[in-house]
Amino acid sequence: MLRALVILLLMLGLRLEAVVAVVNEQVKAGDLTVERVRDMLLGRVTTWPSGHAVVIVLCTAESGEQAVNRICSRSVSLLQRGWKRLVFSGTGAMPLVADTQSAAVELVARTPGAITVLSEPPSPSAAQVIPLTSGTPGEVR
């Protein structure tokens, strides 16, 4: 019985992927949830609780692609197309784009109100790293 439980836990553990939000240190992000991050990435939430503008940084490296897919069930390029529609309609500003994980973290660290999502924690930086978890794509745990 114990063996079956261990195998089940291992199988479930393999399905779950860790996702982290990397947030500018000036942001008070204590109650950041997967739902809120999803809404930010989709342009539904455009300000932090403090009233400062949310600045999205999309990482086109594998870590960023995986994290966006886990949270929004979309690729970064599809997310960018949605943002282009928001910009064209006058209701949003294009996210900043970084092609490596370290470049995304550096951009978040120096941009007030910035946030990015990654599938693995970055090396120590001047930004806050907040762990989030999700199960199957689009599912919030």
Secondary structure, DSSP 8 states (H G I E B T S, - for coil): -HHHHHHHHHHHHHH-EEEEEEEETTS--TT--HHHHHHHHTTS--B-TTS-B-EEEEE-SHHHHHHHHHHHSS-HHHHHHHHHHHHHTTS----EEESSHHHHHHHHHHSTTEEEEESS--SS-SEEEEEEEESSTT-B-
